[in-house]
Amino acid sequence: MLRIHVSGWDLSRVRMASGPDALWETILSFHRLRDRRASAVFGEWRAETRPKLSGEVRLLSAIVPQRGYFPDFLTPSQENSEPLGLDAGMEAVRATSPERLRAELAVLDAQRAPDARQPARRARLDALREGGAAPLGRLVDALRDYHRAAVQPYWPHIQSAVGADRAIRGRALLDGGTDALLTSLPPVIRWRAPVLEADYPVDRDLRLDGRGLLLQPSFFCRGTPVVLRDPLLPPVLVYPVAHPVAPAFAEPGPWLGRLLGQTRSTVLRAIGDGCTTSELARRAGVSLASASQHACVLREAGLVHTLRHGGSVLHTLTPLGGLLLRGGAPLAVS
């Protein structure tokens, strides 16, 4: 179990990340790529991604085990709620000091089973351990190539899922403050003031000591949350977002033709940045039953995410829904 000790000052400094973090999603997706579980969510993504990968996988496999610890420098810390972005994150990885490289790779070595210390993997890590521009440059190139193949094509879906989670957390914060926000986190995380408990593969205590906590929802995080190993780094809790029952990357089905009509267009616009079914009915000027029916059709067509929040459900736009409302203007890819 992970226990995060939260003081009163820390409570006032809890904040939500403003969107998905490119490097966290890159590293955690590499875990999902080698994991056969959760095929309903990630199976199609794995099938599409694996044929596009080549040599970058060998280097990344040397430094990112299938499970357990991976070096903190791969996911650079951010001082505020704004993710670094891909380019800034890559430059932060490239700027990792030799001392930090050696220290974190030593931790990685210590956790590997002896039969996992293969000569080829050892050679790749030894070159990286020495620091210098060339080995770090090769690592950054491998990360960028992998991100381009495995993450970038799906970035709008990732943004949509993280945005839906942020909408739920934002509502909890507005309704009940930080206590309600922490209580609203997924069931694998439990707020028992003054301690935030989470399911975790090892027993660990993390003391915030007045630094606050960044909550980072993640599309590719699965099962248990993730924190940085170094307790001196800015604290961040990466946790899994909820996924709809339908495959995350599904294309719209034949229901799209049913979307024609002024009322349904009004309903889609009314959903905007997120609303419950009762709020949707008020915004669109329709009955509660009609709002629920329209939301169902929009969801079937791939235009709306619907997630349960307490005793109600929250509707948010998918990338396709946002694209339709913007008249075809594309979503930005980080």
C-alpha angles and dihedrals in degrees: 000000000000117000118193111194110216122194124199090260090049090052090060090052100051108121140174123238110247093231144335118318112235097214097042088052091047095052096040091047088057087060091050092048091064095039118091094199128096092034091161089065104028105020096094091044091052092049091051096042105045096066090053095058128089136152097350090074093066094057094042091049089056093057103028111054119207089254139001131030124009122177116279093224089072089070105042117211122250123213096212138024095277113098114235094238126229100284096045090045092052091050090050089053090048090052095054110135120242090240093056092044092054094045096050095041088052088058089049091051092049094056097048120097113243092248089055092062095090119177094244092050091045091052092052092049093045090056091049092045091063090061121210133131100281101056093041089047090055090050092049090048091051092049092048093047091049092047090050092054103035108027113019097064089055098041095112089055090048091049091049095051093046090045091054090052091048090053090056093047092046092054091050091050093050093046099046113001128240093326090060091044092055091044090053094059118113118290092258085069122060128189110216101163126266090016128060106207125197138179106257137168093241136031109261142157121209118191115200094198094198096312095111125220134269114216110210117188112206133198095205098040108106134190106342130033123253130226133179114267096222106081091202094064119091104282117252129172113204111196136176121262120223115261125212118247091250117077110280095234099041117142119231114277133218090290089084090086090061091063096080113114141079097253095055091046088053090050091051091051091046092058089062110142093359139299143176122253092259091049089048091054091052095045095047096039094236135120122273091249092050092048090052092049094048091047090052092054091046090051092049089051092054095248100110138043115214119196128173116242115183108303095344139052127242122216122204133169123264120218089266092050092051091046091053092050092049091053095245101317106146126240117252116254116216 
